[in-house]
């Protein structure tokens, strides 16, 4: 290899000359670096690398392969004689070269099927898809587009660019135009569903063309078992089942999981597997066999996240024997975390935990650990956490794998609609205040099975979990008091923590009292006083009542006495308000620990000359007012009069 010296004196290897393919080489004069076009020399600065005016700007509909091939043939065309030097003074202008390129491209396009339809349609699509296009212009473009494609939709739908154009027509067209397109595709929806690009058209027709939903779903009958395992078609089956099908159509789709007989003969009046087995109990073994095969196939193909599969899994777990359940558990114990986002899927995961062995439960916990916070906030997934608290005997593993993750995001979970139920379940159990009757019934159904699959006593298990999470809850309340008490949902967590948490709750009590002791006259609209704003006023009232009426704090907090000491300088102010703060004063007046002291404070005169008692002030407040106003103040006066 030749070497050369740089000015600095260092020696470096020269770069080897680039090899050029023979078929792309052009004849040129020695030492010339000119490019040629059809054997004629072009200057470098006159080459036009820009896009031709006729090319569409949209990336998905460019004919890049045609453009590249044409550029190679035009710019890199070989000379007629490689040894002959091409004259350098015979040049073709750039404008003429571009015209030749365009002519060659148009000629190639003309040989493609439906060329006279596709390329005008692309031009119209460029306008149609613009968001800022005025409605009258869009309607006119749609009219022109329909004139082009009507009667030829079947011929063009499988090209990726035309698929997008048809989707835009379905999106922007009126009902009649959409139905024209949908009508032309009747009989082809099964094939379209398997197409990488065509399936999007099926989704759009399901969404926009209600008239043709039944026709589409009927085309799937007899093929559902195969389609649910298909990479492209499985999403269409899921959309049809979960979003667009009615109850009878959903039953018809899921019935094909039960065996070949149900692909042809649908049981119209039976909506569930329970109904079918009640009528034909002799078919149970055969149905369960085919159902198991179908579900295993779905898990192998990666379609376990679909709700139609969750429905099949739930029916399997509800009707399979112990051996069949264990067989299914072996297959899906590590995939249970993927199905928690639907109602049926969450119930399946709950059944998996209920029937699983300790070893299988441990495997399931490990798969769920990275997603604990997300599961807690799921509408249905949070129920899986409650079932987990009910059945897992290894509370040390639960504390490390699950509760430790909850503690990390405790504040966020406590403020969430579903997440707070997870914490409240540890504190208050199956309280109907926080858990719906349907959810309580669902949890109770597993108690009989739990007696056989879990050894530890339920009360001991709950106590151990509560002991682990209580210090973190108390610390959170002590440090984030205002943030938690200003949220209605988090207030419930604060209240139940004060009642049921184990350990020293005094730091949390002190934090709550410190907020209550603030001067109410200094409160602002952004930071209102806790005794004069929702929902904290109810929290304090309930904590005062927890000393003497259910639900009782265990052990007693003696919260009323401590609160009275803190707010006694402002007792009259709180008693005269029209909001909820007078109810707190009333609760102090009714509490046996603080009743006498509160009564004295309300009936005592102030130190200033001519001052009157708080009781007299309250009488002035209600005088001449309708009976439905200042109810708490009236109750305070009635209690003082006794």
C-alpha positions as CSV (number, residue, x, y, z in Angstrom):
1,X,0.0,0.0,0.0
2,X,1.3,3.4,-0.9
3,X,2.1,5.9,1.8
4,X,2.4,9.6,2.0
5,X,3.9,12.1,4.4
6,X,1.7,14.7,6.1
7,X,3.1,18.2,6.9
8,X,3.5,17.1,10.5
9,X,5.9,14.5,9.4
10,X,3.7,11.5,10.4
11,X,3.2,8.7,7.9
12,X,-0.2,7.4,7.1
13,X,-1.7,4.9,4.7
14,X,-3.4,6.3,1.7
15,X,-7.1,5.4,1.4
16,X,-7.7,2.7,-1.2
17,X,-9.7,3.8,-4.2
18,X,-13.4,2.8,-4.0
19,X,-14.4,0.0,-6.3
20,X,-17.3,0.8,-8.7
21,X,-19.6,-1.9,-10.1
22,X,-18.9,-2.5,-13.8
23,X,-22.4,-2.1,-14.8
24,X,-22.7,1.3,-13.3
25,X,-19.4,2.7,-14.6
26,X,-19.4,5.4,-17.4
27,X,-16.8,6.3,-19.9
28,X,-15.1,9.6,-19.3
29,X,-12.0,11.4,-20.3
30,X,-8.8,10.6,-18.3
31,X,-8.8,12.5,-15.0
32,X,-12.4,13.6,-15.5
33,X,-14.8,13.3,-12.5
34,X,-17.9,14.2,-14.6
35,X,-21.1,12.1,-14.5
36,X,-22.9,11.3,-17.7
37,X,-26.5,10.9,-18.8
38,X,-27.1,8.6,-21.7
39,X,-23.4,8.9,-22.6
40,X,-23.4,12.8,-22.3
41,X,-21.5,14.6,-19.6
42,X,-23.2,16.5,-16.8
43,X,-21.5,18.9,-14.4
44,X,-21.7,18.0,-10.7
45,X,-23.4,21.2,-9.7
46,X,-26.1,20.7,-12.3
47,X,-27.4,17.4,-10.9
48,X,-30.8,17.6,-9.2
49,X,-31.2,15.5,-6.1
50,X,-34.5,17.1,-5.2
51,X,-37.8,15.3,-5.3
52,X,-39.8,15.6,-8.5
53,X,-42.9,17.8,-8.3
54,X,-45.1,14.8,-9.2
55,X,-44.0,12.8,-6.2
56,X,-46.4,12.7,-3.2
57,X,-45.1,14.0,0.0
58,X,-46.7,11.3,2.2
59,X,-44.1,8.7,3.2
60,X,-46.3,5.6,3.1
61,X,-47.3,6.1,-0.6
62,X,-44.0,6.9,-2.3
63,X,-42.8,4.5,-4.9
64,X,-39.3,4.4,-3.6
65,X,-38.3,1.2,-5.4
66,X,-39.3,2.8,-8.7
67,X,-37.6,6.0,-8.0
68,X,-34.3,4.3,-7.0
69,X,-34.3,2.0,-10.0
70,X,-35.1,4.9,-12.4
71,X,-32.3,7.0,-10.9
72,X,-29.8,4.2,-11.3
73,X,-30.8,3.7,-14.9
74,X,-30.8,7.4,-15.8
75,X,-27.9,8.8,-13.8
76,X,-25.7,5.7,-13.9
77,X,-26.5,4.5,-17.4
78,X,-23.5,2.9,-19.0
79,X,-22.0,4.4,-22.2
80,X,-22.3,2.5,-25.4
81,X,-18.5,2.0,-25.5
82,X,-16.6,1.9,-22.3
83,X,-13.3,2.8,-24.0
84,X,-14.6,5.7,-25.9
85,X,-14.2,9.2,-24.4
86,X,-17.4,11.1,-24.1
87,X,-17.4,14.7,-25.3
88,X,-17.8,17.1,-22.4
89,X,-19.5,19.9,-24.3
90,X,-22.8,18.1,-25.1
91,X,-24.9,18.7,-21.9
92,X,-28.6,18.0,-21.1
93,X,-30.3,20.7,-19.0
94,X,-31.5,19.7,-15.5
95,X,-35.1,20.5,-16.5
96,X,-34.9,18.1,-19.4
97,X,-33.3,15.4,-17.3
98,X,-36.1,15.7,-14.8
99,X,-38.7,15.4,-17.5
100,X,-37.0,12.2,-18.8
101,X,-37.0,10.8,-15.2
102,X,-40.7,11.6,-14.9
103,X,-41.6,10.1,-18.3
104,X,-39.7,6.9,-17.4
105,X,-41.5,6.7,-14.0
106,X,-44.9,7.3,-15.5
107,X,-44.3,4.6,-18.1
108,X,-43.4,2.0,-15.4
109,X,-46.4,3.0,-13.3
110,X,-48.7,2.5,-16.3
111,X,-47.8,-1.2,-16.5
112,X,-49.0,-1.8,-12.9
113,X,-52.5,-3.2,-12.2
114,X,-55.1,-0.4,-11.6
115,X,-52.5,2.3,-12.3
116,X,-55.2,4.6,-13.7
117,X,-57.0,4.3,-10.3
118,X,-54.2,4.2,-7.8
119,X,-52.2,7.3,-8.6
120,X,-55.2,9.7,-9.0
121,X,-56.5,8.3,-5.7
122,X,-53.2,9.1,-4.0
123,X,-53.4,12.7,-5.2
124,X,-56.9,13.0,-3.7
125,X,-55.8,11.3,-0.5
126,X,-53.2,14.0,0.0
127,X,-56.0,16.5,0.3
128,X,-58.4,14.3,2.1
129,X,-56.2,13.5,5.0
130,X,-55.4,17.2,5.8
131,X,-56.8,18.1,9.3
132,X,-57.4,21.7,8.4
133,X,-59.3,21.0,5.2
134,X,-62.7,22.8,5.2
135,X,-65.8,20.5,5.4
136,X,-67.2,21.5,2.0
137,X,-63.9,20.8,0.3
138,X,-63.5,17.5,2.1
139,X,-67.0,16.5,0.9
140,X,-66.1,17.3,-2.7
141,X,-62.8,15.3,-2.4
142,X,-64.7,12.4,-1.0
143,X,-67.2,12.6,-3.9
144,X,-64.4,12.5,-6.4
145,X,-62.7,9.7,-4.5
146,X,-65.9,7.6,-4.5
147,X,-66.2,8.0,-8.2
148,X,-62.8,6.6,-8.6
149,X,-63.0,3.6,-6.3
150,X,-66.6,2.5,-6.4
151,X,-66.8,-1.0,-7.9
152,X,-63.1,-1.6,-7.6
153,X,-62.5,-1.6,-3.8
154,X,-61.9,-5.4,-3.8
155,X,-59.1,-5.1,-6.4
156,X,-57.0,-2.5,-4.4
157,X,-57.4,-3.2,-0.7
158,X,-54.4,-5.4,-0.2
159,X,-51.8,-2.8,-1.2
160,X,-50.5,-0.9,1.8
161,X,-51.0,2.5,0.3
162,X,-54.5,1.9,-0.9
163,X,-55.4,0.4,2.4
164,X,-54.6,3.7,4.1
165,X,-56.7,5.5,1.4
166,X,-59.7,3.3,2.0
167,X,-59.3,3.8,5.8
168,X,-59.4,7.6,5.2
169,X,-62.5,7.2,3.1
170,X,-64.2,5.3,5.9
171,X,-63.1,8.0,8.4
172,X,-64.2,11.1,6.5
173,X,-67.0,9.7,4.4
174,X,-70.7,10.0,5.2
175,X,-72.8,7.0,6.1
176,X,-73.9,6.2,2.6
177,X,-70.3,6.3,1.3
178,X,-69.0,4.1,4.1
179,X,-71.8,1.5,3.4
180,X,-70.9,1.4,-0.3
181,X,-67.3,0.5,0.6
182,X,-68.4,-2.0,3.3
183,X,-70.9,-3.6,0.9
184,X,-68.3,-4.2,-1.8
185,X,-66.1,-6.1,0.7
186,X,-68.8,-8.5,2.0
187,X,-67.4,-12.0,1.6
188,X,-63.8,-10.8,1.9
189,X,-63.6,-9.9,5.5
190,X,-62.1,-13.2,6.6
191,X,-59.3,-12.7,4.1
192,X,-58.9,-9.1,5.0
193,X,-58.6,-9.9,8.7
194,X,-55.5,-12.1,7.9
195,X,-53.8,-9.3,5.9
196,X,-51.2,-7.1,7.5
197,X,-52.8,-4.0,5.9
198,X,-56.3,-5.2,5.2
199,X,-57.1,-5.8,8.9
200,X,-57.2,-2.1,9.6
201,X,-60.0,-1.7,7.1
202,X,-62.0,-4.3,9.0
203,X,-61.5,-2.4,12.2
204,X,-62.7,0.8,10.6
205,X,-65.8,-0.9,9.1
206,X,-66.6,-2.4,12.5
207,X,-66.3,1.0,14.0
208,X,-68.1,3.1,11.5
209,X,-70.6,0.7,9.7
210,X,-72.9,-0.7,12.3
211,X,-75.1,-2.1,9.5
212,X,-72.3,-4.5,8.5
213,X,-71.1,-5.7,11.9
214,X,-73.3,-8.8,11.9
215,X,-72.1,-9.7,8.4
216,X,-68.5,-9.4,9.4
217,X,-68.9,-11.5,12.6
218,X,-70.8,-14.2,10.6
219,X,-67.9,-14.5,8.2
220,X,-65.7,-15.4,11.3
221,X,-68.0,-18.3,12.4
222,X,-66.4,-21.6,11.9
223,X,-62.9,-20.1,11.9
224,X,-62.7,-18.5,15.3
225,X,-60.4,-21.1,16.8
226,X,-57.9,-20.7,14.0
227,X,-58.2,-16.9,13.8
228,X,-57.6,-16.3,17.5
229,X,-54.2,-17.8,17.1
230,X,-53.4,-15.8,13.9
231,X,-51.0,-12.9,14.3
232,X,-53.1,-10.4,12.4
233,X,-56.6,-11.8,12.7
234,X,-56.5,-12.3,16.5
235,X,-56.8,-8.6,17.1
236,X,-59.9,-8.4,14.9
237,X,-61.6,-11.2,16.7
238,X,-60.8,-9.4,20.0
239,X,-62.2,-6.1,18.8
240,X,-65.3,-7.8,17.5
241,X,-65.9,-9.7,20.7
242,X,-65.1,-7.1,23.3
243,X,-66.4,-3.9,21.6
244,X,-68.9,-4.5,18.8
245,X,-70.6,-7.9,19.3
246,X,-73.9,-8.2,21.2
247,X,-74.4,-10.9,23.8
248,X,-75.6,-13.5,21.3
249,X,-72.7,-12.9,19.0
250,X,-70.2,-13.1,21.8
251,X,-71.7,-16.4,22.8
252,X,-71.4,-17.6,19.2
253,X,-67.7,-16.7,19.0
254,X,-66.7,-18.2,22.3
255,X,-68.7,-21.4,21.6
256,X,-66.2,-22.4,19.0
257,X,-63.7,-23.0,21.7
258,X,-65.8,-25.9,22.9
259,X,-65.2,-28.2,19.9
260,X,-65.9,-28.8,16.2
261,X,-69.7,-29.4,16.8
262,X,-70.1,-25.8,17.9
263,X,-68.4,-24.3,14.8
264,X,-71.3,-25.5,12.7
265,X,-74.2,-25.7,15.1
266,X,-74.6,-22.6,17.4
267,X,-76.6,-22.9,20.6
268,X,-78.6,-19.7,20.2
269,X,-80.5,-19.7,23.5
270,X,-77.5,-20.6,25.7
271,X,-75.2,-17.8,26.6
272,X,-72.7,-19.5,28.8
273,X,-70.9,-22.9,29.2
274,X,-72.9,-23.5,32.4
275,X,-76.2,-23.3,30.4
276,X,-74.8,-25.7,27.8
277,X,-73.6,-28.2,30.4
278,X,-76.8,-28.0,32.3
279,X,-78.7,-29.1,29.2
280,X,-76.1,-31.7,28.0
281,X,-74.0,-32.9,31.0
282,X,-72.7,-35.8,28.9
283,X,-70.7,-33.4,26.7
284,X,-68.6,-32.0,29.5
285,X,-65.5,-34.2,29.0
286,X,-65.4,-33.5,25.3
287,X,-66.0,-29.8,25.7
288,X,-63.4,-29.4,28.4
289,X,-60.8,-31.3,26.3
290,X,-61.3,-29.0,23.3
291,X,-61.4,-25.9,25.5
292,X,-58.1,-26.9,27.1
293,X,-56.5,-27.4,23.7
294,X,-57.7,-24.1,22.4
295,X,-56.5,-22.2,25.5
296,X,-53.1,-23.8,25.4
297,X,-52.7,-22.9,21.8
298,X,-53.6,-19.2,22.6
299,X,-50.9,-19.1,25.3
300,X,-48.3,-20.6,23.0
301,X,-49.2,-18.1,20.2
302,X,-49.1,-15.1,22.6
303,X,-52.8,-14.2,22.4
304,X,-53.5,-14.7,26.1
305,X,-54.1,-11.0,26.7
306,X,-57.4,-11.0,24.8
307,X,-60.7,-10.8,26.7
308,X,-62.2,-13.7,24.7
309,X,-59.4,-15.9,25.9
310,X,-60.0,-14.7,29.5
311,X,-63.7,-15.7,29.1
312,X,-62.6,-19.2,28.0
313,X,-60.1,-19.5,30.9
314,X,-62.7,-18.4,33.4
315,X,-65.2,-21.0,32.2
316,X,-62.5,-23.7,32.2
317,X,-61.6,-23.0,35.8
318,X,-65.2,-22.9,36.9
319,X,-66.0,-26.3,35.4
320,X,-62.7,-28.3,35.4
321,X,-61.8,-30.9,38.1
322,X,-58.8,-30.6,40.4
323,X,-56.6,-32.4,37.9
324,X,-57.6,-30.2,35.0
325,X,-57.1,-27.0,37.1
326,X,-53.6,-28.1,38.1
327,X,-52.8,-28.9,34.5
328,X,-53.9,-25.4,33.4
329,X,-52.0,-23.8,36.3
330,X,-48.8,-25.4,35.2
331,X,-49.2,-23.7,31.8
332,X,-50.2,-20.3,32.8
333,X,-48.9,-19.6,36.4
334,X,-46.3,-17.2,35.0
335,X,-48.7,-15.6,32.5
336,X,-51.3,-14.7,35.0
337,X,-49.9,-11.2,35.3
338,X,-50.8,-10.6,31.6
339,X,-54.5,-11.0,32.1
340,X,-55.4,-8.7,35.0
341,X,-56.8,-5.8,33.0
342,X,-60.2,-7.4,32.3
343,X,-62.9,-8.5,34.7
344,X,-62.7,-12.2,33.6
345,X,-58.9,-12.1,33.5
346,X,-58.7,-10.8,37.1
347,X,-61.1,-13.5,38.3
348,X,-59.0,-16.2,36.5
349,X,-55.8,-14.9,38.3
350,X,-57.7,-15.0,41.6
351,X,-58.7,-18.6,41.0
352,X,-55.1,-19.4,40.1
353,X,-53.9,-18.0,43.4
354,X,-56.7,-19.8,45.2
355,X,-56.0,-23.3,43.8
356,X,-52.2,-23.0,43.5
357,X,-49.7,-24.8,45.7
358,X,-47.3,-22.7,47.8
359,X,-44.6,-23.3,45.2
360,X,-46.9,-22.0,42.3
361,X,-47.9,-19.0,44.4
362,X,-44.3,-18.1,44.9
363,X,-43.7,-18.2,41.2
364,X,-46.8,-16.0,40.6
365,X,-45.7,-13.5,43.2
366,X,-42.3,-13.2,41.5
367,X,-43.8,-12.4,38.1
368,X,-46.1,-9.8,39.6
369,X,-43.5,-8.0,41.8
370,X,-42.4,-5.5,39.0
371,X,-46.0,-4.5,38.4
372,X,-47.4,-4.3,41.9
373,X,-48.2,-0.6,41.9
374,X,-49.8,-0.8,38.5
375,X,-51.9,-3.8,39.6
376,X,-53.1,-1.9,42.7
377,X,-54.4,0.8,40.5
378,X,-56.2,-1.5,38.0
379,X,-60.0,-1.5,38.1
380,X,-60.1,-5.3,38.2
381,X,-56.5,-6.1,39.0
382,X,-56.6,-4.7,42.5
383,X,-59.0,-7.6,43.4
384,X,-56.1,-10.0,42.7
385,X,-54.1,-8.2,45.4
386,X,-56.9,-8.8,47.9
387,X,-57.0,-12.5,47.0
388,X,-53.3,-12.6,47.5
389,X,-53.6,-11.2,51.0
390,X,-56.2,-13.9,51.7
391,X,-54.4,-17.1,50.6
392,X,-50.6,-16.7,50.7
393,X,-49.3,-18.2,53.9
394,X,-45.7,-17.0,53.5
395,X,-46.2,-13.5,54.9
396,X,-42.4,-12.9,54.9
397,X,-42.3,-13.4,51.1
398,X,-45.5,-11.2,50.8
399,X,-43.8,-8.5,52.8
400,X,-40.6,-8.5,50.7
401,X,-42.1,-9.0,47.3
402,X,-45.5,-7.2,47.5
403,X,-45.9,-4.9,50.5
404,X,-42.4,-3.5,50.1
405,X,-43.4,-2.3,46.6
406,X,-46.6,-0.8,47.9
407,X,-44.7,1.1,50.6
408,X,-42.5,2.7,48.0
409,X,-45.5,4.4,46.4
410,X,-47.8,4.5,49.4
411,X,-49.0,8.1,49.0
412,X,-49.8,7.6,45.3
413,X,-51.7,4.4,46.0
414,X,-53.6,5.8,48.9
415,X,-54.9,8.6,46.6
416,X,-56.0,6.3,43.9
417,X,-59.6,5.1,43.5
418,X,-58.7,1.4,43.4
419,X,-55.3,1.5,45.0
420,X,-56.6,2.8,48.3
421,X,-58.8,-0.3,48.5
422,X,-55.7,-2.5,48.7
423,X,-54.5,-0.6,51.8
424,X,-57.9,-0.4,53.3
425,X,-58.3,-4.2,53.0
426,X,-55.2,-4.7,55.1
427,X,-56.6,-2.2,57.7
428,X,-60.4,-2.9,57.7
429,X,-60.8,-6.3,55.9
430,X,-64.0,-6.8,53.9
431,X,-65.7,-3.7,55.1
432,X,-68.8,-2.8,53.0
433,X,-67.8,0.9,53.4
434,X,-65.0,0.4,50.9
435,X,-65.7,-2.8,49.0
436,X,-68.8,-3.5,47.0
437,X,-71.2,-6.3,47.9
438,X,-70.4,-8.1,44.6
439,X,-66.6,-8.0,45.4
440,X,-67.2,-9.2,48.9
441,X,-69.3,-12.1,47.6
442,X,-66.6,-12.9,45.0
443,X,-63.9,-13.0,47.8
444,X,-66.2,-15.1,50.0
445,X,-66.6,-17.8,47.4
446,X,-63.0,-18.8,47.7
447,X,-63.1,-19.2,51.5
448,X,-64.0,-22.9,51.3
449,X,-61.3,-23.7,48.9
450,X,-58.8,-21.6,50.9
451,X,-59.4,-23.9,53.9
452,X,-57.9,-26.7,51.9
453,X,-55.1,-24.9,50.1
454,X,-53.9,-22.5,52.9
455,X,-52.8,-23.8,56.3
456,X,-52.3,-20.5,58.2
457,X,-55.3,-19.1,60.2
458,X,-56.8,-16.1,58.3
459,X,-56.7,-13.8,61.4
460,X,-53.0,-14.6,62.0
461,X,-52.1,-14.0,58.3
462,X,-54.0,-10.6,58.4
463,X,-52.3,-9.6,61.6
464,X,-48.8,-10.3,60.3
465,X,-49.4,-8.3,57.1
466,X,-50.8,-5.4,59.1
467,X,-47.8,-5.4,61.5
468,X,-45.5,-5.0,58.5
469,X,-47.3,-2.1,56.8
470,X,-48.5,-0.1,59.9
471,X,-45.2,1.7,60.7
472,X,-45.0,2.9,57.1
473,X,-48.6,4.2,57.1
474,X,-48.1,6.0,60.4
475,X,-44.9,7.6,59.1
476,X,-46.6,8.7,55.9
477,X,-49.4,10.4,57.8
478,X,-47.0,12.1,60.1
479,X,-45.0,13.6,57.2
480,X,-47.7,14.1,54.6
481,X,-50.6,15.1,56.7
482,X,-52.0,18.0,54.7
483,X,-51.5,16.2,51.3
484,X,-53.4,13.2,52.5
485,X,-56.2,14.9,54.4
486,X,-57.0,17.2,51.5
487,X,-57.8,14.1,49.3
488,X,-61.2,12.4,50.0
489,X,-60.0,8.9,49.2
490,X,-56.7,9.3,51.1
491,X,-58.8,10.6,54.1
492,X,-60.3,7.1,54.3
493,X,-56.8,5.6,54.6
494,X,-55.9,8.1,57.3
495,X,-59.0,7.3,59.3
496,X,-58.6,3.5,59.1
497,X,-54.9,3.8,60.0
498,X,-55.7,5.8,63.1
499,X,-58.3,3.1,64.1
500,X,-56.5,-0.1,63.3
501,X,-52.8,0.4,62.7
502,X,-50.5,-1.4,65.2
503,X,-47.6,0.2,66.9
504,X,-47.2,3.8,68.1
505,X,-49.7,6.0,66.4
506,X,-48.8,9.2,68.4
507,X,-46.7,10.8,65.6
508,X,-49.7,10.7,63.3
509,X,-52.0,12.0,66.1
510,X,-49.7,14.9,66.8
511,X,-49.5,15.8,63.1
512,X,-53.3,15.9,62.8
513,X,-53.6,18.0,66.0
514,X,-51.0,20.5,64.7
515,X,-53.1,21.2,61.7
516,X,-56.2,21.7,63.8
517,X,-54.4,24.1,66.1
518,X,-53.8,26.6,63.4
519,X,-55.5,30.0,63.7
520,X,-58.7,29.9,61.5
521,X,-58.5,33.6,60.8
522,X,-55.2,33.0,59.0
523,X,-56.6,30.4,56.6
524,X,-56.8,31.2,52.9
525,X,-58.8,29.8,49.9
526,X,-55.7,27.8,48.9
527,X,-54.9,26.5,52.3
528,X,-58.3,26.4,54.2
529,X,-58.4,25.3,57.8
530,X,-58.8,21.6,58.2
531,X,-61.9,21.9,60.4
532,X,-63.7,24.1,57.9
533,X,-63.1,22.2,54.7
534,X,-64.2,19.0,53.1
535,X,-63.3,16.2,53.7
536,X,-61.0,16.8,56.7
537,X,-63.8,18.2,58.8
538,X,-65.6,14.8,58.7
539,X,-62.3,13.0,59.4
540,X,-61.8,15.0,62.6
541,X,-65.5,14.5,63.6
542,X,-65.2,10.8,63.1
543,X,-62.0,10.6,65.1
544,X,-63.6,12.4,68.0
545,X,-66.5,10.0,67.9
546,X,-64.2,6.9,67.7
547,X,-63.5,7.3,71.4
548,X,-67.1,6.4,72.4
549,X,-69.1,5.0,69.4
550,X,-68.4,2.6,66.6
551,X,-66.2,2.3,64.8
552,X,-63.9,2.3,67.9
553,X,-60.2,2.9,67.8
554,X,-58.3,0.0,69.2
555,X,-56.8,1.0,71.6
556,X,-58.6,4.3,72.2
557,X,-56.8,7.4,70.9
558,X,-58.4,9.8,73.4
559,X,-58.4,12.1,70.4
560,X,-61.3,14.3,71.6
561,X,-59.6,15.5,74.7
562,X,-56.4,16.3,72.9
563,X,-58.3,18.1,70.1
564,X,-60.3,20.2,72.6
565,X,-57.1,21.4,74.2
566,X,-55.7,22.5,70.8
567,X,-58.8,24.4,69.5
568,X,-60.3,25.8,72.8
569,X,-59.2,29.4,71.9
570,X,-61.3,29.2,68.7
571,X,-64.2,27.0,69.9
572,X,-66.8,29.8,69.6
573,X,-65.6,30.6,66.1
574,X,-66.0,27.0,64.9
575,X,-69.4,26.7,66.6
576,X,-70.9,29.6,64.8
577,X,-70.0,28.5,61.2
578,X,-72.5,27.3,58.7
579,X,-70.4,24.4,57.5
580,X,-69.4,21.2,59.2
581,X,-67.1,22.6,61.9
582,X,-70.1,23.0,64.3
583,X,-70.6,19.2,64.1
584,X,-67.1,18.8,65.4
585,X,-68.0,21.0,68.4
586,X,-71.2,18.9,68.8
587,X,-69.2,15.7,68.8
588,X,-67.0,17.1,71.5
589,X,-70.1,18.0,73.5
590,X,-71.5,14.5,73.1
591,X,-68.2,12.7,73.9
592,X,-68.2,11.6,77.6
593,X,-64.5,12.5,78.0
594,X,-65.0,16.1,76.8
595,X,-68.7,16.8,77.3
596,X,-68.4,18.7,80.7
597,X,-65.3,20.7,79.6
598,X,-66.9,21.7,76.3
599,X,-70.1,22.7,78.0
600,X,-68.3,25.0,80.4
601,X,-66.3,26.6,77.6
602,X,-69.5,27.3,75.6
603,X,-71.3,28.8,78.7
604,X,-68.5,30.8,80.1
605,X,-68.2,34.6,79.6
606,X,-65.2,36.2,78.0
607,X,-62.7,38.2,79.9
608,X,-63.6,41.5,78.1
609,X,-66.1,43.9,79.6
610,X,-69.6,43.3,78.4
611,X,-68.8,40.1,76.7
612,X,-71.4,37.4,76.5
613,X,-71.2,33.6,76.4
614,X,-70.7,31.6,73.3
615,X,-74.1,30.1,73.9
616,X,-75.7,33.5,73.7
617,X,-73.8,34.2,70.5
618,X,-75.2,30.9,69.0
619,X,-78.7,31.9,69.9
620,X,-78.2,35.1,68.0
621,X,-76.9,33.2,65.0
622,X,-80.1,31.1,64.6
623,X,-82.6,33.7,65.6
624,X,-84.9,34.4,62.7
625,X,-83.3,31.8,60.4
626,X,-85.2,29.0,58.7
627,X,-85.2,25.7,60.5
628,X,-83.2,24.0,57.7
629,X,-80.2,26.4,58.3
630,X,-77.5,26.0,61.0
631,X,-78.7,22.5,62.0
632,X,-75.5,21.8,63.9
633,X,-75.8,25.0,65.9
634,X,-79.4,24.2,66.8
635,X,-78.3,20.8,68.0
636,X,-75.6,22.3,70.1
637,X,-78.1,24.6,71.8
638,X,-80.5,21.7,72.4
639,X,-77.7,19.7,74.0
640,X,-76.7,22.7,76.2
641,X,-80.3,23.1,77.4
642,X,-80.5,19.5,78.7
